[in-house]
Amino acid sequence: MKVAFFTPRKINPLHPRLVSFDQYFKHKGIEVSFIHASDYKPNLVSRLSWISLWFFDFHAIQRCKPMIPDFDIVFVTDMKYLPLVKHAASLKKTVIYDTIDHNVYLRFYQLENKIKAVKPFKKIIISFFKKVEKHYAFRYCQAILVNSLALRAYFNNRAQVLYYSSPFEELSYHNKPHLPTALLYLGIFSPEKGAHEIIKLQEKLNIPLFIYGDISTSSLQKEIAKKPGIRHTAKVSVDVLKTELEKLLSQFYLAGFSLIKPAHYSYEVQEANKDIDYLALGIPLIGNERLTTKEKIEAGCGIYYDDTTLTEKIQDQQIKETMALKCREYYKERYDSKLFNETLDTILEKYLSFQNHD
């Protein structure tokens, strides 16, 4: 049996959610392939993507179609590749749509930033592509996997929730409250994700900030380069990041930033992988009132960015210890890899024959 993930995300390094899928299938003895077909030189087919307002990547879809016959189960992990599911279904493949974003809202936000003239047509465009996404998902996919309750509701409660499981849960190092406090940020560092607020708070607290991930703009890169208290490392593989985090946790008690702004509906309600990564290591969040971040802070797993007692809380050893313990408990209850595997077993039970690993 062979499984393929068609994804526009980078294959090297592999996205952490894809790492979890990879580990799951390899443990079952099933061959897994990750296929990224979005890197290309412009040609006629690629230029046709504008017809879909770049909601779909027709060039990548055309490149992927000839590969479908080689696989038994086909995962499509982004709306850009979604028309592939129709082709895969016509070949009698098991087809699964796995998404962690409200794709239509995210794509329109990107489109609006590129072409301001589309703004008056927002409702029409969003309504149309929501219907298109659901049409493909409902008609051609045996299962729809999402990582939040909001996304399940978006798919008329016909999707199944498969929460992100952090690859860092296996680390032997966890937050130790007796160590000095430092700040951590994981992921793309951009204004939409609170970059300017994070820099401002680091200056106020005057404690180290460690950023792991790509910087979205050259102006942000220049600003960070001038800050001696901020250390930036570009995006690295999960394995390299594990080593880096172990080093940091041996020296500091970390507090992790989660300041995603509700720039569009997807950012407003989606689960943030970084939040779950922090929880797995007992790292409390410094966050805002965005829905899923607020839930974690209210459960005792962090502090609001604008809390007037923030400075004292992230230095108080008893509070640090209490938050670290609560973070790990919260993670175990909702996001542990055992839960990921058990949920995936239940979802795929009728589609996989684990006893027949051709």
C-alpha positions as CSV (number, residue, x, y, z in Angstrom):
1,M,0.0,0.0,0.0
2,K,1.2,3.5,-0.9
3,V,0.1,6.9,0.5
4,A,0.7,10.3,-1.1
5,F,0.4,13.7,0.3
6,F,0.1,16.4,-2.3
7,T,1.0,19.7,-0.7
8,P,2.2,23.2,-1.7
9,R,4.1,23.4,1.7
10,K,7.8,23.0,1.7
11,I,9.0,19.4,1.8
12,N,12.4,20.3,3.2
13,P,12.0,21.0,6.0
14,L,8.7,19.0,6.3
15,H,5.8,20.8,8.0
16,P,5.3,19.5,11.5
17,R,1.8,18.2,10.8
18,L,3.1,16.2,7.9
19,V,5.9,14.9,10.2
20,S,3.1,13.5,12.4
21,F,1.4,11.8,9.4
22,D,4.8,10.4,8.2
23,Q,5.5,8.9,11.6
24,Y,2.0,7.4,11.8
25,F,2.1,5.6,8.4
26,K,5.7,4.5,8.8
27,H,4.8,2.9,12.1
28,K,2.1,1.0,10.2
29,G,4.7,-0.1,7.7
30,I,3.1,1.9,4.9
31,E,5.1,3.8,2.3
32,V,4.5,7.5,2.3
33,S,5.4,10.1,-0.3
34,F,5.2,13.9,0.0
35,I,4.8,15.7,-3.3
36,H,5.3,19.4,-3.8
37,A,4.7,20.6,-7.3
38,S,4.4,24.4,-6.9
39,D,8.0,25.3,-7.9
40,Y,8.0,26.0,-11.7
41,K,8.9,28.4,-14.5
42,P,5.9,30.3,-15.8
43,N,4.1,28.9,-18.7
44,L,0.6,28.9,-20.3
45,V,-0.9,26.6,-17.7
46,S,0.6,28.4,-14.7
47,R,-0.7,31.7,-16.1
48,L,-4.2,30.2,-16.2
49,S,-4.3,30.2,-12.4
50,W,-5.4,33.8,-12.5
51,I,-8.8,32.6,-13.8
52,S,-9.3,31.1,-10.4
53,L,-7.9,34.3,-8.8
54,W,-5.0,32.1,-7.7
55,F,-7.3,30.1,-5.4
56,F,-6.0,27.0,-7.4
57,D,-2.6,26.2,-8.8
58,F,-3.4,24.7,-12.1
59,H,0.2,24.1,-13.1
60,A,0.8,22.1,-10.0
61,I,-2.4,20.1,-10.4
62,Q,-1.4,19.2,-14.0
63,R,2.0,18.1,-12.8
64,C,0.5,15.9,-10.1
65,K,-2.2,14.2,-12.1
66,P,0.1,11.6,-13.7
67,M,1.4,10.6,-10.3
68,I,-2.0,9.6,-8.9
69,P,-2.2,6.0,-10.3
70,D,0.9,5.1,-8.3
71,F,-0.9,5.5,-5.0
72,D,-3.7,3.9,-3.1
73,I,-4.6,6.7,-0.7
74,V,-4.3,10.4,-1.8
75,F,-4.2,13.2,0.7
76,V,-4.6,16.8,-0.5
77,T,-3.5,19.2,2.1
78,D,-4.4,22.6,0.6
79,M,-7.2,24.2,-1.4
80,K,-4.6,25.1,-4.1
81,Y,-4.5,21.4,-5.1
82,L,-8.1,20.6,-4.4
83,P,-9.3,19.8,-8.0
84,L,-6.9,16.8,-7.8
85,V,-9.5,15.0,-5.7
86,K,-11.8,14.7,-8.6
87,H,-9.2,13.1,-10.7
88,A,-8.1,10.8,-7.9
89,A,-11.7,9.8,-7.3
90,S,-12.2,8.9,-10.9
91,L,-9.3,6.5,-10.6
92,K,-11.1,4.8,-7.6
93,K,-8.5,6.0,-5.1
94,T,-9.2,6.7,-1.4
95,V,-9.2,10.5,-1.3
96,I,-8.8,12.6,1.9
97,Y,-8.8,16.4,2.2
98,D,-6.7,17.6,5.2
99,T,-6.7,21.3,6.0
100,I,-5.7,23.5,8.9
101,D,-6.9,26.8,7.4
102,H,-10.1,28.5,6.4
103,N,-8.7,28.5,2.9
104,V,-11.2,30.8,1.2
105,Y,-10.7,33.6,3.7
106,L,-7.0,33.2,3.8
107,R,-6.7,33.2,0.0
108,F,-8.9,36.2,-0.4
109,Y,-6.8,38.1,2.2
110,Q,-3.7,37.3,0.1
111,L,-5.6,38.3,-3.1
112,E,-6.8,41.6,-1.6
113,N,-3.2,42.5,-0.6
114,K,-2.1,41.8,-4.2
115,I,-5.1,43.4,-6.0
116,K,-6.9,46.1,-4.0
117,A,-9.6,46.4,-6.7
118,V,-11.2,43.1,-5.6
119,K,-12.3,44.4,-2.2
120,P,-15.9,45.5,-3.4
121,F,-16.4,41.9,-4.6
122,K,-15.4,40.3,-1.3
123,K,-18.7,38.7,-0.4
124,I,-19.3,37.4,-3.9
125,I,-15.8,35.9,-4.3
126,I,-15.8,34.3,-0.8
127,S,-19.3,32.9,-1.3
128,F,-18.4,31.4,-4.6
129,F,-15.2,29.7,-3.6
130,K,-16.7,28.4,-0.3
131,K,-19.2,26.6,-2.5
132,V,-16.5,25.3,-4.8
133,E,-14.3,24.1,-1.9
134,K,-17.2,22.3,-0.2
135,H,-18.3,20.8,-3.5
136,Y,-15.0,19.1,-4.1
137,A,-14.6,18.0,-0.5
138,F,-18.1,16.6,-0.1
139,R,-18.4,15.0,-3.5
140,Y,-15.0,13.5,-4.1
141,C,-13.4,12.9,-0.7
142,Q,-14.0,9.9,1.6
143,A,-12.9,12.0,4.6
144,I,-12.2,15.6,5.5
145,L,-9.7,16.2,8.3
146,V,-9.4,19.5,10.2
147,N,-7.6,20.7,13.2
148,S,-10.2,22.9,14.9
149,L,-13.9,22.9,15.9
150,A,-14.4,26.1,13.9
151,L,-13.3,24.3,10.7
152,R,-15.5,21.3,11.5
153,A,-18.5,23.7,11.7
154,Y,-17.4,25.3,8.4
155,F,-17.7,22.0,6.7
156,N,-21.3,21.5,8.0
157,N,-20.0,19.2,10.8
158,R,-19.1,16.7,8.1
159,A,-15.4,16.9,8.8
160,Q,-13.5,15.1,11.6
161,V,-11.2,17.0,14.0
162,L,-7.6,15.7,14.1
163,Y,-5.7,18.1,16.3
164,Y,-2.1,18.9,15.6
165,S,0.3,16.9,17.7
166,S,3.6,18.5,18.5
167,P,6.9,16.8,17.6
168,F,8.4,18.3,20.7
169,E,6.4,16.4,23.2
170,E,9.1,13.7,23.2
171,L,11.9,16.1,24.4
172,S,13.3,15.2,27.8
173,Y,13.8,18.9,28.6
174,H,10.8,21.0,29.9
175,N,10.4,24.4,31.4
176,K,12.2,24.7,34.8
177,P,10.9,27.6,36.9
178,H,14.1,28.2,38.8
179,L,15.9,29.3,35.6
180,P,16.0,32.9,34.3
181,T,13.1,33.8,32.0
182,A,13.6,34.3,28.2
183,L,11.1,34.8,25.4
184,L,10.4,32.5,22.4
185,Y,8.7,32.8,19.1
186,L,8.2,29.9,16.6
187,G,6.9,30.3,13.1
188,I,6.8,33.0,10.4
189,F,7.5,36.4,12.1
190,S,5.2,38.9,10.5
191,P,3.1,42.0,11.4
192,E,-0.1,39.9,11.1
193,K,1.3,37.6,13.8
194,G,2.3,40.4,16.2
195,A,5.9,41.0,15.2
196,H,5.9,44.7,16.2
197,E,4.2,44.1,19.5
198,I,6.7,41.3,20.3
199,I,9.7,43.5,19.6
200,K,8.1,46.3,21.7
201,L,7.6,44.0,24.7
202,Q,11.0,42.5,24.5
203,E,12.5,46.0,24.7
204,K,10.3,46.8,27.7
205,L,11.2,43.5,29.6
206,N,14.8,43.7,28.5
207,I,15.2,39.9,28.5
208,P,16.4,37.7,25.6
209,L,14.0,36.8,22.7
210,F,14.7,33.8,20.5
211,I,13.0,33.7,17.1
212,Y,12.9,30.5,15.0
213,G,11.3,31.0,11.6
214,D,11.4,33.1,8.5
215,I,11.0,36.9,8.7
216,S,8.2,38.1,6.4
217,T,9.7,41.5,5.3
218,S,13.1,43.0,4.8
219,S,12.2,45.9,7.1
220,L,11.5,43.5,10.0
221,Q,14.8,41.8,9.3
222,K,16.7,45.1,9.5
223,E,14.9,46.1,12.7
224,I,15.7,42.8,14.4
225,A,19.3,43.0,13.3
226,K,19.6,46.2,15.4
227,K,18.3,44.6,18.6
228,P,21.1,42.9,20.6
229,G,18.5,41.2,22.8
230,I,16.9,39.3,19.9
231,R,18.5,36.3,18.3
232,H,17.0,35.0,15.0
233,T,17.4,31.6,13.4
234,A,15.8,31.0,10.0
235,K,13.4,28.1,9.5
236,V,15.0,24.8,10.3
237,S,13.9,21.2,10.3
238,V,12.0,19.7,13.2
239,D,15.1,17.7,14.3
240,V,17.4,20.7,14.3
241,L,14.8,22.8,16.2
242,K,14.5,20.0,18.8
243,T,18.2,20.3,19.5
244,E,17.9,24.1,19.7
245,L,15.0,24.0,22.1
246,E,16.8,21.5,24.3
247,K,19.7,23.9,24.6
248,L,17.4,26.9,25.4
249,L,15.4,24.9,28.0
250,S,18.6,23.9,29.8
251,Q,19.4,27.6,30.3
252,F,16.1,29.4,30.5
253,Y,12.5,29.3,31.5
254,L,10.7,30.1,28.3
255,A,7.5,32.1,27.6
256,G,6.2,31.8,24.1
257,F,4.5,34.6,22.1
258,S,1.2,33.9,20.4
259,L,-0.2,37.2,19.0
260,I,-1.9,36.3,15.8
261,K,-4.2,39.1,14.7
262,P,-7.7,38.5,13.3
263,A,-6.6,39.9,9.9
264,H,-9.2,37.5,8.4
265,Y,-11.5,34.8,9.6
266,S,-9.0,32.0,9.3
267,Y,-6.5,33.7,11.6
268,E,-9.4,34.6,13.9
269,V,-10.5,31.1,14.8
270,Q,-7.9,28.5,13.7
271,E,-5.7,26.6,16.1
272,A,-2.1,27.8,16.0
273,N,0.6,25.1,15.8
274,K,3.0,27.3,17.8
275,D,0.5,27.4,20.8
276,I,0.4,23.6,20.8
277,D,4.2,23.4,20.5
278,Y,4.6,25.6,23.5
279,L,2.2,23.6,25.6
280,A,4.0,20.4,24.9
281,L,7.1,21.8,26.5
282,G,5.4,23.4,29.4
283,I,5.9,26.9,27.9
284,P,3.2,29.3,28.9
285,L,1.8,31.7,26.2
286,I,2.0,35.4,26.1
287,G,-1.1,35.9,24.0
288,N,-4.1,37.9,23.0
289,E,-7.8,37.3,23.0
290,R,-8.0,35.4,19.7
291,L,-10.4,32.6,20.2
292,T,-8.2,29.5,20.6
293,T,-5.4,31.3,22.3
294,K,-7.8,32.9,24.8
295,E,-9.1,29.4,25.7
296,K,-5.6,28.3,26.6
297,I,-4.8,31.4,28.6
298,E,-8.2,31.2,30.5
299,A,-7.3,27.6,31.3
300,G,-4.2,28.8,33.1
301,C,-1.7,28.2,30.4
302,G,-0.5,31.8,29.8
303,I,-0.8,35.5,30.3
304,Y,-2.4,38.2,28.2
305,Y,0.0,40.5,26.4
306,D,-1.6,43.6,27.9
307,D,-1.8,42.2,31.5
308,T,-0.4,44.9,33.8
309,T,1.1,42.3,36.0
310,L,2.9,40.4,33.2
311,T,6.4,41.4,34.2
312,E,5.9,40.1,37.7
313,K,4.2,36.9,36.6
314,I,6.9,35.7,34.3
315,Q,9.5,36.3,37.0
316,D,7.7,34.7,39.9
317,Q,8.9,31.2,40.4
318,Q,5.7,29.8,41.9
319,I,3.6,31.2,39.1
320,K,6.1,29.9,36.5
321,E,5.9,26.4,38.0
322,T,2.1,26.4,38.1
323,M,1.8,27.6,34.5
324,A,4.3,25.1,33.2
325,L,2.5,22.2,34.9
326,K,-0.9,23.4,33.6
327,C,0.5,23.7,30.0
328,R,1.7,20.1,30.0
329,E,-1.6,18.8,31.5
330,Y,-3.6,20.7,28.9
331,Y,-1.5,19.3,26.1
332,K,-1.8,15.7,27.3
333,E,-5.6,16.1,27.5
334,R,-6.1,17.4,24.0
335,Y,-3.1,17.1,21.7
336,D,-0.9,14.2,22.7
337,S,0.5,12.1,19.9
338,K,-1.4,9.0,21.3
339,L,-4.6,10.9,20.7
340,F,-3.5,11.9,17.2
341,N,-2.8,8.2,16.4
342,E,-5.9,6.9,18.0
343,T,-8.1,9.4,16.2
344,L,-6.4,8.7,12.9
345,D,-6.9,5.0,13.4
346,T,-10.6,5.5,13.9
347,I,-10.9,7.8,10.9
348,L,-8.9,5.6,8.5
349,E,-10.1,2.2,9.8
350,K,-12.4,1.5,6.9
351,Y,-10.0,2.8,4.3
352,L,-6.8,1.0,5.3
353,S,-6.0,-2.7,5.4
354,F,-3.0,-2.7,7.6
355,Q,-2.6,-6.4,7.2
356,N,-2.0,-5.9,3.4
357,H,1.1,-3.6,3.0
358,D,1.8,-4.1,-0.6
